[in-house]
Amino acid sequence: MPIYALLRNQGVFTPEEIIVLGNVFEDVLQTLGLVDRNDPLAEMIAKKVIEFATAGIREPDRLKAVTIQAFVRQLPTGPRRAL
């Protein structure tokens, strides 16, 4: 799972925060219909979750919402690709 590998390099989050960030990452992937954790888009989502959390957004629902918002604006308007 890309988010945990990225979080190990951060060194700024508590174990409890890492769990929350992992859960938010999974929720975002599910909401966007992504299942392949090795997809480059999954890594981009993990980086965005970490970026927002580092900027101070730590409340899970808010973190999920801003992350989804960041990607929904960028996704094409056709059917989602099957992963």
Secondary structure as a PSIPRED ss2 file (coil, helix, strand):
# PSIPRED VFORMAT (PSIPRED V4.0)

   1 M C   1.000  0.000  0.000
   2 P H   0.000  1.000  0.000
   3 I H   0.000  1.000  0.000
   4 Y H   0.000  1.000  0.000
   5 A H   0.000  1.000  0.000
   6 L H   0.000  1.000  0.000
   7 L H   0.000  1.000  0.000
   8 R H   0.000  1.000  0.000
   9 N H   0.000  1.000  0.000
  10 Q H   0.000  1.000  0.000
  11 G C   1.000  0.000  0.000
  12 V C   1.000  0.000  0.000
  13 F C   1.000  0.000  0.000
  14 T C   1.000  0.000  0.000
  15 P H   0.000  1.000  0.000
  16 E H   0.000  1.000  0.000
  17 E H   0.000  1.000  0.000
  18 I H   0.000  1.000  0.000
  19 I H   0.000  1.000  0.000
  20 V H   0.000  1.000  0.000
  21 L H   0.000  1.000  0.000
  22 G H   0.000  1.000  0.000
  23 N H   0.000  1.000  0.000
  24 V H   0.000  1.000  0.000
  25 F H   0.000  1.000  0.000
  26 E H   0.000  1.000  0.000
  27 D H   0.000  1.000  0.000
  28 V H   0.000  1.000  0.000
  29 L H   0.000  1.000  0.000
  30 Q H   0.000  1.000  0.000
  31 T H   0.000  1.000  0.000
  32 L H   0.000  1.000  0.000
  33 G C   1.000  0.000  0.000
  34 L C   1.000  0.000  0.000
  35 V C   1.000  0.000  0.000
  36 D C   1.000  0.000  0.000
  37 R C   1.000  0.000  0.000
  38 N C   1.000  0.000  0.000
  39 D C   1.000  0.000  0.000
  40 P H   0.000  1.000  0.000
  41 L H   0.000  1.000  0.000
  42 A H   0.000  1.000  0.000
  43 E H   0.000  1.000  0.000
  44 M H   0.000  1.000  0.000
  45 I H   0.000  1.000  0.000
  46 A H   0.000  1.000  0.000
  47 K H   0.000  1.000  0.000
  48 K H   0.000  1.000  0.000
  49 V H   0.000  1.000  0.000
  50 I H   0.000  1.000  0.000
  51 E H   0.000  1.000  0.000
  52 F H   0.000  1.000  0.000
  53 A H   0.000  1.000  0.000
  54 T H   0.000  1.000  0.000
  55 A C   1.000  0.000  0.000
  56 G C   1.000  0.000  0.000
  57 I C   1.000  0.000  0.000
  58 R C   1.000  0.000  0.000
  59 E C   1.000  0.000  0.000
  60 P H   0.000  1.000  0.000
  61 D H   0.000  1.000  0.000
  62 R H   0.000  1.000  0.000
  63 L H   0.000  1.000  0.000
  64 K H   0.000  1.000  0.000
  65 A H   0.000  1.000  0.000
  66 V H   0.000  1.000  0.000
  67 T H   0.000  1.000  0.000
  68 I H   0.000  1.000  0.000
  69 Q H   0.000  1.000  0.000
  70 A H   0.000  1.000  0.000
  71 F H   0.000  1.000  0.000
  72 V H   0.000  1.000  0.000
  73 R C   1.000  0.000  0.000
  74 Q C   1.000  0.000  0.000
  75 L C   1.000  0.000  0.000
  76 P C   1.000  0.000  0.000
  77 T C   1.000  0.000  0.000
  78 G C   1.000  0.000  0.000
  79 P C   1.000  0.000  0.000
  80 R C   1.000  0.000  0.000
  81 R C   1.000  0.000  0.000
  82 A C   1.000  0.000  0.000
  83 L C   1.000  0.000  0.000
